[in-house]
Amino acid sequence: MKATMEQVAIRAGVSKALVSRYINTGMGVGEKSAEKIREAIRHYQYHLPGLAAGSEIAMLVNGLSGFHAQLTRSCFDTACEENYLFTIIECFGDPARKEKAATLLAQSNIRGVLVYGSEMSDKAAIQILTEAKIPLVLIENDLSEIAADKILVGNYQGQYLLTQKLIESGYRDLRMVPWGMSTRAGAERLSGFLSALRDCGVNSGNHYLLPLKEMTIDCAVKMVKRLLAAGELPDVFVCGDDDTGYLIAAACIEAGLRIPEDIAVTGFDGISTQGGHYRALALTTMRQPFTEMGSLAVKRLIRKIENPKTAVETVLFETALITGATTKPLIHSDQ
């Protein structure tokens, strides 16, 4: 017999109305009461009425853009091939929304969940799903305390390789415009950049970092013009992702610089969501294998659904160097 909301309320020692409020909005529910309600939900394996069991998996993602197209398309195609429905839940970059979505999924009949992104704030949502014993695969998040399959990208290795190739190709004054410092991926790329400078005999430190206060063309142009006026323009801007790379390239052009003759620019990811005229530039970057990552993530999740005792694994995908028109020719990654 299925558990009822009333049973959950009795076990938690709260009113049925409070349980309903917790499930629907979460607002106005104290942490002690919320913990009692969560325990009762887990005890009874309570599911929201109307959510029928089926072969459905979901992906939690902070925000959706053209950046995610290859990954989500690959997830959808692989899920369909395995006769699973694939649903994407966008959380609009809001950790509270992500926690709420995780709570609702934990109470539903979802078969398994993919969590994409490396935001450090994702831990709470992931723990909710883990406690509910929902099969889980993390894409780009390496929380050591979470026992789940993980699909990771070699962000550190990729940024190290790109920086090394730039130095080997004659670039000596390198500055990084970092991206996503609240994410594991952004922090790893910064670390890879600084490590390559050190290992290649180039001094590192705050002097080599140029964070943008805002991701706008006006802010980027002001930074480039300030460096020009001070005679401190580097040989190359090493950007933490492709969108930042295209933004900086646009700012350099607005400031009257030629790319790559006067200044070089690099990105990271292999896909840009930055539209407009300057996207016509072929950016030198490190490409992530999104299609392969999405397919493997879904296959691992379904394997976990159908065989819960399957051992947990971490798979690291390497990035590939793509030399575009924003630098002079670089040594390829396999040389």
Contacts in CASP RR format, 6 or more apart in sequence:
PFRMAT RR
TARGET T0000
AUTHOR 0000-0000-0000
METHOD contacts of the structure
MODEL  1
MKATMEQVAIRAGVSKALVSRYINTGMGVGEKSAEKIREAIRHYQYHLPG
LAAGSEIAMLVNGLSGFHAQLTRSCFDTACEENYLFTIIECFGDPARKEK
AATLLAQSNIRGVLVYGSEMSDKAAIQILTEAKIPLVLIENDLSEIAADK
ILVGNYQGQYLLTQKLIESGYRDLRMVPWGMSTRAGAERLSGFLSALRDC
GVNSGNHYLLPLKEMTIDCAVKMVKRLLAAGELPDVFVCGDDDTGYLIAA
ACIEAGLRIPEDIAVTGFDGISTQGGHYRALALTTMRQPFTEMGSLAVKR
LIRKIENPKTAVETVLFETALITGATTKPLIHSDQ
2 47 0 8 1.000
3 44 0 8 1.000
3 45 0 8 1.000
3 46 0 8 1.000
5 16 0 8 1.000
5 19 0 8 1.000
5 20 0 8 1.000
5 23 0 8 1.000
5 46 0 8 1.000
6 16 0 8 1.000
7 40 0 8 1.000
7 44 0 8 1.000
7 46 0 8 1.000
8 19 0 8 1.000
8 37 0 8 1.000
8 40 0 8 1.000
8 41 0 8 1.000
8 44 0 8 1.000
8 46 0 8 1.000
9 15 0 8 1.000
9 16 0 8 1.000
9 18 0 8 1.000
9 19 0 8 1.000
9 40 0 8 1.000
11 39 0 8 1.000
11 40 0 8 1.000
11 43 0 8 1.000
11 44 0 8 1.000
12 19 0 8 1.000
12 33 0 8 1.000
12 36 0 8 1.000
12 37 0 8 1.000
12 39 0 8 1.000
12 40 0 8 1.000
13 36 0 8 1.000
14 33 0 8 1.000
14 36 0 8 1.000
14 37 0 8 1.000
18 29 0 8 1.000
18 33 0 8 1.000
18 37 0 8 1.000
19 37 0 8 1.000
21 27 0 8 1.000
21 28 0 8 1.000
21 29 0 8 1.000
22 29 0 8 1.000
22 33 0 8 1.000
22 34 0 8 1.000
22 37 0 8 1.000
23 48 0 8 1.000
23 103 0 8 1.000
23 104 0 8 1.000
23 107 0 8 1.000
26 34 0 8 1.000
26 100 0 8 1.000
29 37 0 8 1.000
38 131 0 8 1.000
40 46 0 8 1.000
41 106 0 8 1.000
41 107 0 8 1.000
42 131 0 8 1.000
42 132 0 8 1.000
46 107 0 8 1.000
47 107 0 8 1.000
47 108 0 8 1.000
47 109 0 8 1.000
48 104 0 8 1.000
48 107 0 8 1.000
48 108 0 8 1.000
51 108 0 8 1.000
51 109 0 8 1.000
52 109 0 8 1.000
53 109 0 8 1.000
54 85 0 8 1.000
54 109 0 8 1.000
54 111 0 8 1.000
55 83 0 8 1.000
55 84 0 8 1.000
55 85 0 8 1.000
55 111 0 8 1.000
56 84 0 8 1.000
56 85 0 8 1.000
56 86 0 8 1.000
56 87 0 8 1.000
56 109 0 8 1.000
56 110 0 8 1.000
56 111 0 8 1.000
57 79 0 8 1.000
57 84 0 8 1.000
57 85 0 8 1.000
57 86 0 8 1.000
57 87 0 8 1.000
57 110 0 8 1.000
57 111 0 8 1.000
57 112 0 8 1.000
57 113 0 8 1.000
57 114 0 8 1.000
57 298 0 8 1.000
57 301 0 8 1.000
57 302 0 8 1.000
57 305 0 8 1.000
58 86 0 8 1.000
58 87 0 8 1.000
58 88 0 8 1.000
58 89 0 8 1.000
58 105 0 8 1.000
58 110 0 8 1.000
58 112 0 8 1.000
58 113 0 8 1.000
58 114 0 8 1.000
59 72 0 8 1.000
59 75 0 8 1.000
59 86 0 8 1.000
59 87 0 8 1.000
59 88 0 8 1.000
59 89 0 8 1.000
59 113 0 8 1.000
59 114 0 8 1.000
59 115 0 8 1.000
59 116 0 8 1.000
60 89 0 8 1.000
60 91 0 8 1.000
60 98 0 8 1.000
60 101 0 8 1.000
60 102 0 8 1.000
60 105 0 8 1.000
60 113 0 8 1.000
60 114 0 8 1.000
60 115 0 8 1.000
60 116 0 8 1.000
60 125 0 8 1.000
61 68 0 8 1.000
61 72 0 8 1.000
61 88 0 8 1.000
61 89 0 8 1.000
61 90 0 8 1.000
61 91 0 8 1.000
61 116 0 8 1.000
61 117 0 8 1.000
62 90 0 8 1.000
62 91 0 8 1.000
62 92 0 8 1.000
62 93 0 8 1.000
62 98 0 8 1.000
62 116 0 8 1.000
62 117 0 8 1.000
62 119 0 8 1.000
63 90 0 8 1.000
63 91 0 8 1.000
63 92 0 8 1.000
63 93 0 8 1.000
64 72 0 8 1.000
64 88 0 8 1.000
64 90 0 8 1.000
65 273 0 8 1.000
66 271 0 8 1.000
66 273 0 8 1.000
67 243 0 8 1.000
67 269 0 8 1.000
67 271 0 8 1.000
67 272 0 8 1.000
67 273 0 8 1.000
68 116 0 8 1.000
69 271 0 8 1.000
70 271 0 8 1.000
70 290 0 8 1.000
70 291 0 8 1.000
71 116 0 8 1.000
71 139 0 8 1.000
71 290 0 8 1.000
71 291 0 8 1.000
71 293 0 8 1.000
71 294 0 8 1.000
72 88 0 8 1.000
73 291 0 8 1.000
74 290 0 8 1.000
74 291 0 8 1.000
74 292 0 8 1.000
74 293 0 8 1.000
74 294 0 8 1.000
74 295 0 8 1.000
74 298 0 8 1.000
75 86 0 8 1.000
75 114 0 8 1.000
75 294 0 8 1.000
75 295 0 8 1.000
75 297 0 8 1.000
75 298 0 8 1.000
76 86 0 8 1.000
77 295 0 8 1.000
78 294 0 8 1.000
78 295 0 8 1.000
78 298 0 8 1.000
78 299 0 8 1.000
79 85 0 8 1.000
79 86 0 8 1.000
79 298 0 8 1.000
79 302 0 8 1.000
80 86 0 8 1.000
82 298 0 8 1.000
82 299 0 8 1.000
82 302 0 8 1.000
84 111 0 8 1.000
84 298 0 8 1.000
84 302 0 8 1.000
86 298 0 8 1.000
89 101 0 8 1.000
89 105 0 8 1.000
91 97 0 8 1.000
91 98 0 8 1.000
91 101 0 8 1.000
93 119 0 8 1.000
95 119 0 8 1.000
95 121 0 8 1.000
95 122 0 8 1.000
95 124 0 8 1.000
95 125 0 8 1.000
98 121 0 8 1.000
98 122 0 8 1.000
98 124 0 8 1.000
98 125 0 8 1.000
99 124 0 8 1.000
99 125 0 8 1.000
99 128 0 8 1.000
101 125 0 8 1.000
102 113 0 8 1.000
102 124 0 8 1.000
102 125 0 8 1.000
102 126 0 8 1.000
102 128 0 8 1.000
102 129 0 8 1.000
103 128 0 8 1.000
105 113 0 8 1.000
105 129 0 8 1.000
105 132 0 8 1.000
105 134 0 8 1.000
106 128 0 8 1.000
106 129 0 8 1.000
106 131 0 8 1.000
106 132 0 8 1.000
106 134 0 8 1.000
107 132 0 8 1.000
110 134 0 8 1.000
111 135 0 8 1.000
111 305 0 8 1.000
112 134 0 8 1.000
112 135 0 8 1.000
112 136 0 8 1.000
112 301 0 8 1.000
112 304 0 8 1.000
112 305 0 8 1.000
113 129 0 8 1.000
113 134 0 8 1.000
113 135 0 8 1.000
113 136 0 8 1.000
113 137 0 8 1.000
113 301 0 8 1.000
114 136 0 8 1.000
114 137 0 8 1.000
114 138 0 8 1.000
114 139 0 8 1.000
114 297 0 8 1.000
114 298 0 8 1.000
114 301 0 8 1.000
115 122 0 8 1.000
115 125 0 8 1.000
115 126 0 8 1.000
115 129 0 8 1.000
115 136 0 8 1.000
115 137 0 8 1.000
115 138 0 8 1.000
115 139 0 8 1.000
115 141 0 8 1.000
116 139 0 8 1.000
116 140 0 8 1.000
117 139 0 8 1.000
117 140 0 8 1.000
117 141 0 8 1.000
117 183 0 8 1.000
117 185 0 8 1.000
118 140 0 8 1.000
118 141 0 8 1.000
118 142 0 8 1.000
118 183 0 8 1.000
118 184 0 8 1.000
118 185 0 8 1.000
118 186 0 8 1.000
119 141 0 8 1.000
119 182 0 8 1.000
119 183 0 8 1.000
120 182 0 8 1.000
120 183 0 8 1.000
120 184 0 8 1.000
121 182 0 8 1.000
122 141 0 8 1.000
122 143 0 8 1.000
123 143 0 8 1.000
123 146 0 8 1.000
126 136 0 8 1.000
126 138 0 8 1.000
126 141 0 8 1.000
126 143 0 8 1.000
126 146 0 8 1.000
126 148 0 8 1.000
127 146 0 8 1.000
129 136 0 8 1.000
130 136 0 8 1.000
130 146 0 8 1.000
130 147 0 8 1.000
130 148 0 8 1.000
135 301 0 8 1.000
135 304 0 8 1.000
135 305 0 8 1.000
135 308 0 8 1.000
136 146 0 8 1.000
136 148 0 8 1.000
136 149 0 8 1.000
136 301 0 8 1.000
136 304 0 8 1.000
137 148 0 8 1.000
137 149 0 8 1.000
137 150 0 8 1.000
137 151 0 8 1.000
137 297 0 8 1.000
137 300 0 8 1.000
137 301 0 8 1.000
137 304 0 8 1.000
138 146 0 8 1.000
138 148 0 8 1.000
138 149 0 8 1.000
138 150 0 8 1.000
138 151 0 8 1.000
139 150 0 8 1.000
139 151 0 8 1.000
139 293 0 8 1.000
139 294 0 8 1.000
139 297 0 8 1.000
140 151 0 8 1.000
140 152 0 8 1.000
140 153 0 8 1.000
140 184 0 8 1.000
140 185 0 8 1.000
141 150 0 8 1.000
141 184 0 8 1.000
142 150 0 8 1.000
142 152 0 8 1.000
142 184 0 8 1.000
142 314 0 8 1.000
147 312 0 8 1.000
148 312 0 8 1.000
149 297 0 8 1.000
149 300 0 8 1.000
149 301 0 8 1.000
149 304 0 8 1.000
149 312 0 8 1.000
149 313 0 8 1.000
149 314 0 8 1.000
149 315 0 8 1.000
150 313 0 8 1.000
150 314 0 8 1.000
150 315 0 8 1.000
151 293 0 8 1.000
151 294 0 8 1.000
151 296 0 8 1.000
151 297 0 8 1.000
151 300 0 8 1.000
151 315 0 8 1.000
151 317 0 8 1.000
152 314 0 8 1.000
152 315 0 8 1.000
152 316 0 8 1.000
152 317 0 8 1.000
153 185 0 8 1.000
153 288 0 8 1.000
153 293 0 8 1.000
153 316 0 8 1.000
153 317 0 8 1.000
153 319 0 8 1.000
154 188 0 8 1.000
154 316 0 8 1.000
154 317 0 8 1.000
154 318 0 8 1.000
154 319 0 8 1.000
155 184 0 8 1.000
155 185 0 8 1.000
155 186 0 8 1.000
155 188 0 8 1.000
155 189 0 8 1.000
155 192 0 8 1.000
155 268 0 8 1.000
155 319 0 8 1.000
156 188 0 8 1.000
156 189 0 8 1.000
156 191 0 8 1.000
156 192 0 8 1.000
156 195 0 8 1.000
157 192 0 8 1.000
157 318 0 8 1.000
157 319 0 8 1.000
158 189 0 8 1.000
158 192 0 8 1.000
158 268 0 8 1.000
158 286 0 8 1.000
158 318 0 8 1.000
158 319 0 8 1.000
159 188 0 8 1.000
159 189 0 8 1.000
159 190 0 8 1.000
159 191 0 8 1.000
159 192 0 8 1.000
159 193 0 8 1.000
159 196 0 8 1.000
159 238 0 8 1.000
159 240 0 8 1.000
159 268 0 8 1.000
159 286 0 8 1.000
160 192 0 8 1.000
160 193 0 8 1.000
160 195 0 8 1.000
160 196 0 8 1.000
161 196 0 8 1.000
161 286 0 8 1.000
161 319 0 8 1.000
161 321 0 8 1.000
161 333 0 8 1.000
162 238 0 8 1.000
162 266 0 8 1.000
162 268 0 8 1.000
162 284 0 8 1.000
162 285 0 8 1.000
162 286 0 8 1.000
162 321 0 8 1.000
163 174 0 8 1.000
163 192 0 8 1.000
163 193 0 8 1.000
163 196 0 8 1.000
163 197 0 8 1.000
163 200 0 8 1.000
163 238 0 8 1.000
164 196 0 8 1.000
164 199 0 8 1.000
164 200 0 8 1.000
165 321 0 8 1.000
165 330 0 8 1.000
165 331 0 8 1.000
165 333 0 8 1.000
166 174 0 8 1.000
166 236 0 8 1.000
166 238 0 8 1.000
166 264 0 8 1.000
166 266 0 8 1.000
166 327 0 8 1.000
166 330 0 8 1.000
167 174 0 8 1.000
167 196 0 8 1.000
167 197 0 8 1.000
167 200 0 8 1.000
167 202 0 8 1.000
168 200 0 8 1.000
168 330 0 8 1.000
168 331 0 8 1.000
169 327 0 8 1.000
169 328 0 8 1.000
169 329 0 8 1.000
169 330 0 8 1.000
169 331 0 8 1.000
170 235 0 8 1.000
171 235 0 8 1.000
171 236 0 8 1.000
171 264 0 8 1.000
171 327 0 8 1.000
172 202 0 8 1.000
172 235 0 8 1.000
173 234 0 8 1.000
173 235 0 8 1.000
173 236 0 8 1.000
174 193 0 8 1.000
174 197 0 8 1.000
174 202 0 8 1.000
174 208 0 8 1.000
174 234 0 8 1.000
174 235 0 8 1.000
174 236 0 8 1.000
174 238 0 8 1.000
175 208 0 8 1.000
175 209 0 8 1.000
175 210 0 8 1.000
175 234 0 8 1.000
175 236 0 8 1.000
175 237 0 8 1.000
175 238 0 8 1.000
176 190 0 8 1.000
176 193 0 8 1.000
176 208 0 8 1.000
176 209 0 8 1.000
176 210 0 8 1.000
176 237 0 8 1.000
176 238 0 8 1.000
176 239 0 8 1.000
176 240 0 8 1.000
177 210 0 8 1.000
177 211 0 8 1.000
177 212 0 8 1.000
177 237 0 8 1.000
177 238 0 8 1.000
177 239 0 8 1.000
177 240 0 8 1.000
177 244 0 8 1.000
177 245 0 8 1.000
177 248 0 8 1.000
178 186 0 8 1.000
178 189 0 8 1.000
178 190 0 8 1.000
178 209 0 8 1.000
178 211 0 8 1.000
178 240 0 8 1.000
179 186 0 8 1.000
179 189 0 8 1.000
179 239 0 8 1.000
179 240 0 8 1.000
179 241 0 8 1.000
179 243 0 8 1.000
179 244 0 8 1.000
179 268 0 8 1.000
180 186 0 8 1.000
180 187 0 8 1.000
180 240 0 8 1.000
180 241 0 8 1.000
181 187 0 8 1.000
181 190 0 8 1.000
181 211 0 8 1.000
186 240 0 8 1.000
189 240 0 8 1.000
189 268 0 8 1.000
190 209 0 8 1.000
190 240 0 8 1.000
193 208 0 8 1.000
193 238 0 8 1.000
194 204 0 8 1.000
194 205 0 8 1.000
194 208 0 8 1.000
197 203 0 8 1.000
197 204 0 8 1.000
197 208 0 8 1.000
198 204 0 8 1.000
210 223 0 8 1.000
210 227 0 8 1.000
210 237 0 8 1.000
212 219 0 8 1.000
212 220 0 8 1.000
212 223 0 8 1.000
212 244 0 8 1.000
212 247 0 8 1.000
213 219 0 8 1.000
215 243 0 8 1.000
215 244 0 8 1.000
215 247 0 8 1.000
217 247 0 8 1.000
217 250 0 8 1.000
217 251 0 8 1.000
217 254 0 8 1.000
220 247 0 8 1.000
220 248 0 8 1.000
220 250 0 8 1.000
220 251 0 8 1.000
221 251 0 8 1.000
221 254 0 8 1.000
221 255 0 8 1.000
223 251 0 8 1.000
224 233 0 8 1.000
224 248 0 8 1.000
224 251 0 8 1.000
224 252 0 8 1.000
224 254 0 8 1.000
224 255 0 8 1.000
224 257 0 8 1.000
225 255 0 8 1.000
227 233 0 8 1.000
227 234 0 8 1.000
228 255 0 8 1.000
228 257 0 8 1.000
233 257 0 8 1.000
233 263 0 8 1.000
234 263 0 8 1.000
235 263 0 8 1.000
235 264 0 8 1.000
236 263 0 8 1.000
236 264 0 8 1.000
236 265 0 8 1.000
236 266 0 8 1.000
236 327 0 8 1.000
237 245 0 8 1.000
237 248 0 8 1.000
237 252 0 8 1.000
237 263 0 8 1.000
237 264 0 8 1.000
237 265 0 8 1.000
237 266 0 8 1.000
238 266 0 8 1.000
238 267 0 8 1.000
239 245 0 8 1.000
239 247 0 8 1.000
239 248 0 8 1.000
239 265 0 8 1.000
239 266 0 8 1.000
239 267 0 8 1.000
239 268 0 8 1.000
240 267 0 8 1.000
240 268 0 8 1.000
241 267 0 8 1.000
241 268 0 8 1.000
241 269 0 8 1.000
242 267 0 8 1.000
242 268 0 8 1.000
242 269 0 8 1.000
242 270 0 8 1.000
242 271 0 8 1.000
242 272 0 8 1.000
242 274 0 8 1.000
242 283 0 8 1.000
242 285 0 8 1.000
243 272 0 8 1.000
243 273 0 8 1.000
243 274 0 8 1.000
244 267 0 8 1.000
245 265 0 8 1.000
245 266 0 8 1.000
245 267 0 8 1.000
245 272 0 8 1.000
245 274 0 8 1.000
245 283 0 8 1.000
246 272 0 8 1.000
246 274 0 8 1.000
246 275 0 8 1.000
246 278 0 8 1.000
246 279 0 8 1.000
246 281 0 8 1.000
246 283 0 8 1.000
247 274 0 8 1.000
248 265 0 8 1.000
249 259 0 8 1.000
249 265 0 8 1.000
249 278 0 8 1.000
249 281 0 8 1.000
249 283 0 8 1.000
249 326 0 8 1.000
250 277 0 8 1.000
250 278 0 8 1.000
252 259 0 8 1.000
252 262 0 8 1.000
252 263 0 8 1.000
252 265 0 8 1.000
253 259 0 8 1.000
253 278 0 8 1.000
257 263 0 8 1.000
259 265 0 8 1.000
259 281 0 8 1.000
259 325 0 8 1.000
259 326 0 8 1.000
260 325 0 8 1.000
260 326 0 8 1.000
260 327 0 8 1.000
260 328 0 8 1.000
264 284 0 8 1.000
264 326 0 8 1.000
264 327 0 8 1.000
264 328 0 8 1.000
265 283 0 8 1.000
265 284 0 8 1.000
265 326 0 8 1.000
265 327 0 8 1.000
266 283 0 8 1.000
266 284 0 8 1.000
266 285 0 8 1.000
266 326 0 8 1.000
266 327 0 8 1.000
267 283 0 8 1.000
267 284 0 8 1.000
267 285 0 8 1.000
267 286 0 8 1.000
268 285 0 8 1.000
268 286 0 8 1.000
268 319 0 8 1.000
269 285 0 8 1.000
269 286 0 8 1.000
269 287 0 8 1.000
269 288 0 8 1.000
270 283 0 8 1.000
270 285 0 8 1.000
270 286 0 8 1.000
270 287 0 8 1.000
270 288 0 8 1.000
270 322 0 8 1.000
271 287 0 8 1.000
271 288 0 8 1.000
271 290 0 8 1.000
272 279 0 8 1.000
272 283 0 8 1.000
281 325 0 8 1.000
281 326 0 8 1.000
282 324 0 8 1.000
282 325 0 8 1.000
282 326 0 8 1.000
283 324 0 8 1.000
283 325 0 8 1.000
283 326 0 8 1.000
284 322 0 8 1.000
284 323 0 8 1.000
284 324 0 8 1.000
284 325 0 8 1.000
284 326 0 8 1.000
284 327 0 8 1.000
284 330 0 8 1.000
285 322 0 8 1.000
285 324 0 8 1.000
286 319 0 8 1.000
286 320 0 8 1.000
286 321 0 8 1.000
286 322 0 8 1.000
287 319 0 8 1.000
287 320 0 8 1.000
287 321 0 8 1.000
287 322 0 8 1.000
288 317 0 8 1.000
288 319 0 8 1.000
289 317 0 8 1.000
289 318 0 8 1.000
289 319 0 8 1.000
289 320 0 8 1.000
292 317 0 8 1.000
293 317 0 8 1.000
296 315 0 8 1.000
300 313 0 8 1.000
300 315 0 8 1.000
303 310 0 8 1.000
304 310 0 8 1.000
320 333 0 8 1.000
321 330 0 8 1.000
321 332 0 8 1.000
321 333 0 8 1.000
323 329 0 8 1.000
323 330 0 8 1.000
323 332 0 8 1.000
END
